[in-house]
């Protein structure tokens, strides 16, 4: 091809690129032009729902479009995740889930989706340490005392679902480290799990935030927090480490994901708006009251974090030997 032809072709390629760039920008400016469905992979009232709902409300207010919460709890968050994995990658169906999503790949043989291939991580929001709690009337003073009282009996413990980080961490602590006869009782979210404990159906709960209000109100008793230092929201509750298990830490988090191949301009717009929501005073106050830490950052930051979490929980699942059908 002569130099004139090459030049003409180069100009054409640049022209196409410019058109595509303008189209992408126009798409971002037009988005969202209809309601956005926010699939929360856990039941209403729990850790994922409360935080996802508040952030979605703030984003909705800024963008002037409805962000409709659709709670689809079940299978440790996998049911809701599958719905979003199968959705059109246009930004109008978004997943809100927890650390459970990074446990699932090593726990389930047939998820029906691949977290690292079928989703685009959009933004992290908050995290909270797990809290082991019981009814206020339980005679145990703390986790160490509870374990001593449970040496020669069978106990049951509730979590927000099979395969959640609270499930794997509690199973590891109670069965592997403390060597108790402990049975897991899963629920479709932290809210229903708290109700079961309050109703006396389950003795012990491991949850990230769902029980805090009841602990502060005196209806439940915090035995230990799964953070490396005591929390400001419950300074009188010892850590799991203080209870005799050095280095034990379990934190759940709430993140937003879009289907894979969602346009980058839309992912970046959502990330920007979520970070702006996290910076609002009432969102910060809500996190502080609930003992949570806020985690702003880019979509790339969250992607790296998700990959690291998948690797971490894979090791934990292997150690516990937990299996699900």
Helices and strands as residue ranges (DSSP letters): H 3-30, E 36-40, H 47-63, E 67-71, G 75-77, H 78-85, E 93-98, H 100-107, H 115-118, E 119-129, E 131-135, H 143-149, E 154-159, H 165-171, I 172-177, E 181-186, H 190-198, E 204-207, H 212-216, E 220-225, E 251-259, H 264-278, H 281-289, E 293-294, H 299-320
